[in-house]
Amino acid sequence: MPSVRRMILGHVMSGICAKMNRTKKLQGDVMETPLKRCLSTFDITLLGVGHMVGAGIYVLTGTVAHDTAGPGVVLSFLFAGLASLLAAMCYAEFGARVPKAGSAYVYTYVSIGEFWAFVIGWNIILEHMIGAASVARAWSGYVDSLAGGAISNFTKSVMAGHTMGEPLGHYPDPLAALLCLVYALLLALGVKGSAAVNSLLTLVNLAVMGLTIVLGFYYADLDNWSEKNGGFLPYGFGGVLAGAATCFYAFVGFDSIATSGEEAKDPGRSIPWATGFSMTIVTVGYVLVSAALTLVVPYWSINPNAALPEAFSARGMPWAKYVISVGALCGMTTTLFGSLFSLPRTMYSMASDGLLFGFLGRVNKRTQIPLANLAISGFFSALIAFLFDLKHLVEFMSIGTFLAYTIVSASVIVLRYRPEPAAVNPSPTGTPSTPGSPPTEGADSNSECNSVASAESELLEFSDGPDKPRFQYAWLANLLKHTDKRTAIVASITLYTTTCVPLCALIHLLTETSFAPVWWDYVSLAMLIVSLIGCLLVISAYRQNPPSDKFRVPMVPLIPALSILFNIALMLHLSLLTWLRFLVWMIVGILIYFLYGIHYSKEAVSPNSYSILMASSEAGRGAKWGATLRVSQKSDKVPILNNEEFLQ
């Protein structure tokens, strides 16, 4: 009996693992969508710029310079921009190949598997919801600064001296909550009209940025970077890295470019170009503005709540305070637009796949917008903006973003070495299921056959053809010739990512002035670096799939690997409290997946297919399995194979 129980338990666990690792099959024309394809490259570029140039440049610059990095905030933005650029290129490749709403969620679903896709999608929801709330808080703070503190004083009087405790803000912010609700209503009017307003506000914002840079360098005082004022790095290089981890928040907006893929007219061309243009504009702008700010006034005299207006006002230019404030409000409005634009579309994409509740996958026929998602997004963003302060929101958002970027970078490597499987055309006689409806066993025999064909394609997707050389480098062929390609690639990526954690932690310790390194610390550092290089050599030994006419990340696996390394390095600079909040959010998401998503997923296949899929992974992936897998012409059912028949 115990052996029977173990067999049953093993079968159940095998089925669960198979479900968690099933990948999304893109059926039919990937350009078909119930959403409206109306966005040009110009629209998408300004969408990305508008999402990135907002609270980051007008609030975060002053906060990081004053509290974390000093004038070294220039390097913080440069490092954060470099890390974001590496991740952005990975997003651009996926956006060109998979033009669907959902961004990193869809990319992970196609390349790695369902569970990791859900984790990424769940974190993207967190990212955009907190992003909208944080920008609304910053917008409210700027208006309050212009009004001489009238709004905050009124809130304090209503609270009658009472304050909210950690992790909430000291006082609620009704203006920020109202802003989220109003902008959600504006987005409900339609994509094209909202994009036009966003483009206009973004252009105003860029003009004000240009004015800020010119005035800043005109009134620059190099003594503000001298030793008598603390020097260029008053908080050391560790402060620069800690500032970069926070500044990363300013670049997360390029995710909205990928999210717009299902509404772009020509996503294969628009997504890569818009990503490159927006990242270049924003990185240069952030570096120049942060340099101008710290040259105009000493870093310790910067007002974190309204850094740029107060800095120029202190230099005898009160008119500049109001001009910059107008640009700040325009910039933060476009950032809020980007978050509230992306959030409902990610929820729609996950619900369309059955991983979230079915009503979230409905699209309004008149506006072609998921209105229910937009209403939920606006309400919860308003609630978070009402309760939490800006500092906690920024840190909490960054951790989910780092995780998403890390997995997308790993997904690019997996996809590059896996030939694209042929799309499975849906059966004309099949009845498509609605989002949220559970899959019915045997409802459509043709769909079951398609699932088997997809499973077979997945089993063989890492094999090379008979006329195709398997290895890129002959000198590694003898070491790897008996290793399964999929196993080698996935194991190398996993080992590389895992090794990055102790490496980044050790580098962080070595940069601390209070840490006294000894000789074995440097030996450990060298061994970890050698391990990373070895993983990349194993990956690069295999031949990549042939190039296509779509955008591809150059120098794979090096650039995605550097993106993984930078993201992990910045994650380690976040506070412990941020990690604990993130853990709570992940527990809620995992419960939703195992109680709902895993059962209602549209990629569900029959139980026989699961057992065969797991048996194939145990026995090996190869041509023998392709010959074993057969579908009965008479019954259109998968034959049940026992262990002896399978091994034969």
C-alpha positions in Angstrom: 0.0 0.0 0.0 2.7 2.6 0.8 4.2 2.0 -2.7 0.8 2.5 -4.3 0.4 5.8 -2.3 3.8 6.9 -3.5 2.9 6.1 -7.1 -0.4 8.0 -6.8 1.4 10.9 -5.1 4.1 10.9 -7.8 1.5 10.9 -10.6 -0.3 13.8 -9.0 2.9 15.8 -8.5 4.0 15.0 -12.1 0.6 16.3 -13.4 1.0 19.5 -11.3 4.5 20.1 -12.5 3.4 19.5 -16.1 0.7 22.1 -15.7 3.0 24.6 -14.2 5.5 24.2 -17.0 3.2 24.2 -20.0 3.8 27.0 -22.5 1.4 29.2 -24.4 0.8 28.2 -28.0 0.1 31.2 -30.3 -2.7 29.9 -32.5 -3.7 31.5 -35.8 -2.8 35.1 -36.7 -1.0 36.8 -33.9 -2.1 40.1 -35.2 -5.8 39.4 -34.6 -7.1 41.1 -31.5 -10.4 42.5 -30.1 -8.4 45.6 -29.2 -8.0 48.5 -31.7 -4.7 48.7 -33.6 -4.4 52.5 -34.0 -1.0 53.5 -32.4 1.9 54.6 -34.6 5.7 54.5 -33.7 5.5 58.2 -32.7 2.5 57.5 -30.4 4.3 54.6 -28.8 7.6 56.5 -28.4 5.8 59.3 -26.6 3.8 56.8 -24.5 7.1 55.3 -23.3 8.8 58.7 -22.7 5.7 60.1 -21.0 5.6 57.0 -18.7 9.3 57.4 -17.8 9.7 61.2 -17.5 7.4 62.1 -14.6 7.8 61.7 -10.9 11.2 60.2 -11.5 12.7 63.4 -12.8 10.8 65.9 -10.7 10.7 64.1 -7.4 13.1 61.1 -7.4 16.1 63.2 -8.5 15.9 65.5 -5.5 15.2 62.6 -3.0 18.1 60.5 -4.2 20.5 63.4 -4.4 19.6 64.7 -0.9 19.3 61.4 1.0 21.3 58.7 -0.9 23.9 59.6 -3.5 24.6 63.4 -3.4 25.9 64.6 -6.8 26.6 60.9 -7.5 23.0 60.8 -8.5 24.3 61.4 -12.0 26.0 58.0 -11.9 23.0 56.4 -10.2 20.8 57.4 -13.2 23.5 56.3 -15.6 23.8 52.8 -14.1 20.0 52.5 -13.7 19.6 53.5 -17.4 22.2 51.0 -18.5 20.5 48.2 -16.7 17.2 49.3 -18.0 18.5 49.5 -21.6 19.7 45.9 -21.4 16.3 44.8 -20.2 14.5 47.0 -22.8 16.3 45.3 -25.7 15.0 42.0 -24.4 11.5 43.4 -24.2 11.9 44.8 -27.7 12.7 41.4 -29.2 9.7 39.8 -27.6 7.5 42.7 -28.5 8.4 42.3 -32.1 7.9 38.6 -32.1 4.8 38.4 -29.8 2.7 41.5 -30.4 0.3 40.8 -27.6 -0.9 42.8 -24.5 0.6 41.6 -21.3 4.3 42.3 -22.0 6.7 40.3 -19.9 3.8 38.0 -18.8 3.1 36.8 -22.4 6.8 36.5 -23.2 7.5 34.3 -20.2 4.4 32.2 -21.0 5.6 31.5 -24.5 9.2 30.7 -23.6 9.4 29.3 -20.0 6.1 28.2 -18.6 2.8 29.0 -17.1 3.7 29.3 -13.4 6.6 31.8 -14.0 4.4 33.7 -16.4 1.7 34.1 -13.7 4.4 35.2 -11.2 5.6 37.9 -13.7 2.0 39.0 -14.5 1.2 39.3 -10.9 4.2 41.4 -10.3 3.5 43.6 -13.3 0.0 44.3 -11.8 1.8 45.3 -8.6 4.3 47.5 -10.5 1.7 49.5 -12.4 -0.8 49.8 -9.6 1.9 51.1 -7.2 3.4 53.2 -10.1 0.1 55.0 -10.6 -0.4 55.6 -6.8 3.2 56.9 -6.4 2.9 59.3 -9.3 -0.5 60.5 -7.9 1.2 61.1 -4.5 4.0 63.1 -6.2 1.5 65.1 -8.3 -0.4 66.0 -5.1 2.8 67.0 -3.4 3.8 69.4 -6.2 0.3 71.0 -6.1 0.6 71.4 -2.4 4.0 73.0 -2.7 2.6 75.5 -5.2 -0.3 76.2 -2.9 2.0 76.9 0.1 1.1 73.7 1.9 -2.6 74.6 2.1 -3.7 71.0 1.1 -1.5 69.2 3.6 -2.5 71.7 6.4 -6.2 71.1 5.7 -5.6 67.3 5.9 -3.7 67.7 9.2 -6.5 69.8 10.6 -9.1 67.1 9.6 -7.0 64.4 11.3 -6.9 66.6 14.4 -3.3 65.7 15.3 -3.7 61.9 14.7 -1.3 60.2 12.3 -1.2 56.8 10.6 1.5 54.4 11.6 4.0 52.4 9.5 4.0 51.2 6.8 1.3 53.8 5.9 2.0 57.5 5.3 1.7 60.0 8.2 -1.5 61.5 6.6 -3.9 60.3 4.0 -3.9 62.1 0.6 -7.4 62.6 -0.8 -6.2 64.7 -3.8 -4.0 61.8 -5.0 -6.8 59.3 -4.7 -9.2 61.7 -6.7 -6.6 62.1 -9.4 -6.4 58.3 -10.0 -10.2 58.1 -10.3 -10.5 61.0 -12.7 -7.7 59.8 -15.0 -9.2 56.3 -15.1 -12.5 57.9 -16.3 -10.6 59.8 -19.0 -8.9 56.6 -20.2 -12.3 55.0 -20.6 -13.1 57.4 -23.5 -10.8 55.5 -25.9 -7.2 54.7 -26.8 -6.6 57.2 -29.6 -8.0 60.2 -27.8 -6.1 59.4 -24.7 -2.9 58.9 -26.7 -3.3 62.3 -28.3 -3.6 64.0 -24.9 -0.6 62.0 -23.6 1.5 63.1 -26.6 0.7 66.8 -26.1 1.5 66.7 -22.4 4.8 64.8 -23.1 5.9 67.4 -25.6 5.3 70.1 -23.0 7.2 68.1 -20.5 10.2 67.7 -22.8 10.3 71.4 -23.5 10.4 72.2 -19.8 13.1 69.6 -19.3 15.2 71.3 -22.0 14.7 74.7 -20.3 15.7 73.2 -17.0 18.9 71.8 -18.4 19.9 75.1 -20.1 19.2 77.2 -17.0 20.9 74.7 -14.8 24.2 74.7 -16.7 24.0 78.5 -17.1 23.8 79.0 -13.4 26.0 76.1 -12.5 28.5 76.4 -9.6 31.3 73.8 -9.7 32.0 74.4 -6.0 28.8 72.4 -5.3 30.8 69.3 -6.4 33.9 70.2 -4.5 35.2 68.7 -1.3 34.1 71.7 0.8 30.5 70.8 0.0 30.9 67.1 0.5 32.5 66.2 -2.8 31.0 64.3 -5.8 30.4 61.1 -3.8 29.6 62.1 -0.2 27.8 58.8 0.4 30.5 56.7 -1.3 30.1 54.3 -4.2 27.6 52.3 -2.1 25.4 55.3 -2.1 25.6 55.4 -5.9 24.5 51.8 -6.2 21.7 52.3 -3.6 20.6 55.3 -5.5 20.6 53.3 -8.8 18.3 50.7 -7.2 15.9 53.5 -6.4 16.4 55.4 -9.7 15.5 52.2 -11.6 11.9 53.2 -10.7 12.2 56.1 -13.1 12.8 53.8 -16.1 10.1 51.2 -15.6 7.8 53.0 -18.1 9.3 51.3 -21.2 7.2 48.3 -20.1 4.1 50.2 -21.4 5.7 50.2 -24.9 5.6 46.4 -24.9 2.2 46.4 -23.4 0.9 48.4 -26.3 1.9 45.7 -28.8 -1.7 44.6 -29.3 -2.8 48.1 -30.2 0.2 49.0 -32.4 -0.3 49.3 -36.2 3.0 47.6 -37.0 4.4 46.1 -33.8 7.3 44.4 -35.5 8.7 47.8 -36.4 7.2 50.1 -33.9 8.1 48.3 -30.7 11.9 48.1 -31.2 12.2 51.6 -32.6 10.0 53.2 -29.9 12.0 51.3 -27.2 15.4 52.6 -28.5 14.2 56.2 -29.0 12.5 56.5 -25.6 15.3 54.9 -23.6 17.9 57.2 -25.3 15.8 60.4 -24.7 15.0 59.5 -21.1 18.5 58.4 -20.0 20.2 61.5 -21.5 17.5 63.7 -20.0 17.8 62.2 -16.5 21.6 62.5 -16.4 21.6 66.1 -17.6 18.8 67.2 -15.2 20.4 65.6 -12.2 23.7 67.2 -13.0 22.1 70.6 -13.5 20.2 70.3 -10.2 23.3 69.4 -8.1 25.3 72.1 -9.8 22.7 74.9 -9.1 22.5 74.2 -5.3 24.4 72.0 -2.9 22.9 68.5 -2.5 22.2 69.0 1.2 20.0 72.1 0.6 17.8 70.4 -2.0 14.1 70.2 -1.1 13.1 66.5 -1.8 9.4 67.3 -2.3 9.9 70.0 -5.0 13.6 69.9 -5.9 13.8 71.7 -9.2 11.3 74.6 -8.6 12.8 75.4 -5.2 16.4 75.2 -6.5 15.8 77.8 -9.2 13.7 79.9 -6.9 16.6 80.0 -4.4 18.9 81.3 -7.2 16.6 84.3 -7.8 14.3 82.9 -10.5 10.8 82.7 -9.0 9.3 82.6 -12.5 11.2 79.4 -13.3 9.5 77.7 -10.3 6.1 78.0 -11.9 7.3 77.0 -15.4 9.0 73.9 -14.0 6.0 73.1 -11.9 3.8 73.1 -15.0 6.2 70.7 -16.8 6.3 68.6 -13.6 2.5 68.3 -13.5 2.4 67.4 -17.2 5.1 64.8 -16.8 3.5 63.2 -13.8 0.2 63.1 -15.6 1.6 61.2 -18.5 3.4 58.8 -16.1 0.0 58.2 -14.4 -1.5 57.6 -17.9 1.2 55.0 -18.7 0.5 53.0 -15.5 -3.2 53.1 -15.8 -2.9 52.3 -19.5 -0.8 49.2 -19.0 -2.4 47.8 -15.8 -5.9 46.8 -17.2 -4.3 45.3 -20.3 -2.1 43.0 -18.3 -5.1 41.9 -16.3 -7.0 41.4 -19.6 -4.2 39.2 -21.0 -4.0 37.0 -18.0 -7.8 36.6 -17.8 -8.0 35.8 -21.5 -5.6 32.9 -20.8 -7.8 31.7 -17.9 -5.3 32.5 -15.1 -7.4 35.3 -13.6 -11.1 35.6 -13.2 -13.1 35.4 -16.4 -14.9 38.8 -16.2 -11.5 40.5 -16.4 -11.1 39.3 -20.0 -14.1 41.1 -21.4 -13.6 44.0 -23.8 -16.2 46.8 -24.3 -17.5 46.6 -27.9 -17.9 50.3 -28.4 -14.6 51.6 -26.9 -12.6 48.4 -27.4 -11.2 48.8 -23.9 -11.4 46.3 -20.9 -13.6 48.7 -18.9 -14.0 46.5 -15.8 -10.2 46.2 -15.5 -9.9 50.0 -15.8 -12.4 50.6 -13.1 -10.7 48.1 -10.7 -7.3 49.6 -11.6 -8.5 53.1 -10.8 -10.1 52.2 -7.5 -7.2 50.2 -6.1 -4.6 52.7 -7.3 -6.7 55.5 -5.6 -6.9 53.5 -2.4 -3.1 52.9 -2.3 -2.4 56.6 -3.1 -4.7 57.6 -0.3 -3.0 55.5 2.3 0.8 55.1 1.5 3.6 57.7 1.2 5.9 58.0 -1.8 9.1 56.5 -0.4 7.4 53.2 0.6 5.7 53.0 -2.8 8.8 53.5 -4.8 10.8 50.8 -3.0 7.9 48.3 -3.1 7.5 48.8 -6.9 11.1 48.3 -7.8 11.4 44.7 -6.5 8.7 43.3 -8.7 10.2 45.2 -11.7 13.6 43.7 -11.1 12.2 40.2 -11.0 10.2 40.7 -14.2 13.3 42.1 -16.0 15.4 39.2 -14.8 13.0 36.5 -16.0 12.4 38.3 -19.4 16.2 38.4 -19.9 16.4 34.6 -19.2 13.5 34.0 -21.5 15.3 35.6 -24.4 18.2 33.1 -24.0 15.7 30.2 -23.9 13.8 31.4 -26.9 17.0 32.1 -28.9 18.1 28.5 -28.7 14.7 27.0 -29.2 13.3 27.0 -32.8 9.8 28.5 -33.0 7.2 25.7 -33.1 4.6 25.8 -35.8 1.4 27.5 -34.8 -1.5 25.1 -34.2 -4.6 26.2 -36.1 -7.8 26.0 -34.1 -10.4 23.5 -35.4 -13.2 25.2 -37.4 -15.7 22.9 -35.6 -14.4 23.6 -32.2 -16.3 25.9 -29.8 -14.0 28.4 -28.1 -14.3 28.7 -24.4 -14.9 32.0 -22.7 -12.4 33.4 -20.2 -13.0 31.9 -16.8 -14.9 28.8 -18.0 -13.3 25.5 -16.9 -12.0 23.2 -19.6 -14.3 20.3 -20.3 -12.8 16.8 -20.8 -13.4 15.5 -24.2 -15.4 18.6 -25.3 -13.7 18.8 -28.6 -11.7 15.9 -30.0 -9.8 18.0 -32.5 -8.6 20.4 -29.8 -7.3 17.3 -28.0 -5.4 16.3 -31.1 -4.0 19.8 -31.4 -2.9 19.6 -27.7 -1.1 16.4 -28.5 0.6 17.9 -31.5 1.6 20.9 -29.4 3.0 18.6 -26.8 5.0 16.7 -29.4 6.3 20.0 -30.8 7.3 21.1 -27.4 9.1 17.8 -26.7 11.1 18.2 -29.9 11.6 21.9 -29.9 15.1 21.8 -28.6 16.3 19.1 -31.0 18.4 20.0 -34.0 17.7 18.7 -37.5 19.9 15.9 -39.0 21.6 18.3 -41.4 22.1 21.0 -38.9 25.4 21.1 -36.8 24.5 21.0 -33.2 27.5 22.9 -31.7 28.9 26.4 -32.5 32.3 25.5 -31.1 34.0 22.1 -31.9 36.2 22.2 -28.9 33.2 22.0 -26.6 31.5 19.2 -28.6 33.2 16.4 -26.8 32.1 17.7 -23.4 28.5 18.3 -24.3 27.7 15.7 -27.0 25.9 13.4 -24.6 23.9 16.3 -22.9 20.3 17.1 -23.9 20.3 20.6 -25.3 17.3 21.8 -23.4 18.7 20.5 -20.1 22.1 22.2 -20.8 20.5 25.6 -21.6 18.0 25.7 -18.8 20.6 24.4 -16.2 23.2 26.9 -17.3 20.7 29.8 -17.0 19.6 28.6 -13.6 23.1 28.2 -12.4 24.1 31.6 -13.8 21.2 33.4 -12.1 21.8 31.6 -8.8 25.6 32.4 -8.8 24.8 36.1 -9.4 23.3 36.3 -5.9 26.4 35.5 -3.9 28.6 37.3 -6.4 26.6 40.6 -6.0 26.4 40.1 -2.2 30.2 39.7 -2.0 30.9 42.7 -4.2 28.5 44.7 -2.1 30.5 43.7 1.0 33.8 44.6 -0.6 32.6 48.1 -1.4 31.7 48.8 2.2 34.3 50.9 4.0 33.7 49.1 7.3 34.4 45.6 5.8 38.0 44.3 6.0 38.4 41.7 3.2 40.9 38.8 3.5 42.5 36.7 0.8 39.8 34.1 0.6 37.2 36.7 -0.2 39.1 37.5 -3.4 39.5 33.8 -4.2 35.7 33.3 -3.7 35.1 36.3 -6.0 37.3 34.8 -8.7 35.6 31.4 -8.5 32.2 32.9 -8.8 33.3 34.9 -11.9 34.7 31.8 -13.4 31.4 30.0 -12.8 29.5 32.7 -14.6 31.9 32.6 -17.6 31.6 28.8 -17.7 27.7 29.0 -17.8 27.9 31.5 -20.7 30.4 29.3 -22.6 28.1 26.2 -22.3 25.1 28.3 -23.6 27.1 29.8 -26.5 28.4 26.4 -27.5 25.0 25.5 -29.0 23.8 27.0 -32.3 21.0 29.6 -32.1 17.9 29.3 -34.2 18.2 31.1 -37.6 17.7 34.8 -37.7 14.4 36.3 -38.9 13.4 39.7 -40.2 12.3 40.8 -36.8 14.4 42.7 -34.2 16.8 40.5 -32.2 19.0 41.4 -29.2 22.6 41.5 -30.3 25.4 39.5 -28.6 23.2 36.8 -27.0 23.7 35.4 -24.4 26.0 38.2 -23.2 23.6 41.1 -23.1 20.7 39.2 -21.4 23.2 37.8 -18.9 24.5 41.2 -18.0 20.9 42.4 -17.6 20.3 39.5 -15.1 23.5 40.4 -13.2 22.6 44.1 -13.0 19.0 43.4 -11.9 20.1 41.1 -9.1 22.8 43.5 -8.0 20.2 46.3 -7.6 17.7 44.0 -5.9 20.2 43.3 -3.1 20.2 47.1 -2.2 16.5 47.1 -1.4 15.4 47.1 2.3 14.4 44.0 4.3 10.9 45.5 4.8 10.4 45.8 1.1 11.3 42.1 0.7 8.8 41.2 3.4 6.0 43.1 1.7 6.9 41.5 -1.5 6.7 38.1 0.1 3.1 38.8 1.3 2.1 39.9 -2.2 3.6 36.7 -3.7 1.7 34.5 -1.2 -1.6 36.0 -2.3 -0.7 35.5 -6.0 0.4 31.9 -5.5 -2.9 31.1 -3.7 -4.9 32.6 -6.7 -2.9 30.5 -9.2 -3.2 27.1 -7.4 -6.8 27.6 -6.3 -8.0 29.1 -9.7 -5.6 29.7 -12.5 -4.1 26.2 -12.8 -7.5 24.7 -13.2 -9.0 27.2 -15.6 -6.0 27.8 -17.8 -6.7 27.8 -21.6 -3.5 25.8 -22.1 -5.0 22.9 -20.2 -4.5 19.5 -21.8 -6.0 16.1 -21.1 -4.7 14.0 -18.1 -3.3 11.4 -20.6 -1.2 14.1 -22.2 0.1 15.2 -18.9 1.3 11.7 -17.9 2.8 11.1 -21.3 4.5 14.5 -21.2 6.0 13.7 -17.8 7.0 10.2 -18.9 8.7 11.7 -21.9 10.8 14.0 -19.8 11.9 11.1 -17.7 12.8 8.9 -20.6 14.4 11.6 -22.7 13.4 13.9 -25.5 14.1 12.6 -28.9 13.0 11.2 -32.2 11.9 7.8 -30.6 9.2 9.6 -28.7 8.1 11.3 -31.9 7.6 7.9 -33.4 5.8 6.5 -30.4 3.3 9.3 -30.1 0.3 8.5 -32.4 -3.3 9.7 -32.6 -6.0 7.2 -33.6 -7.6 8.1 -36.9 -10.9 6.5 -35.9 -11.5 7.8 -32.4 -9.3 11.0 -32.4 -8.2 10.0 -28.9 -4.7 9.6 -27.4 -3.9 6.0 -26.8 -3.2 5.1 -23.2 0.3 3.7 -23.0 1.6 1.7 -20.0 5.2 1.9 -19.0 6.2 -1.3 -20.9 4.6 0.0 -24.2 6.3 3.4 -23.7 9.7 1.9 -23.1 9.4 -0.3 -26.2 
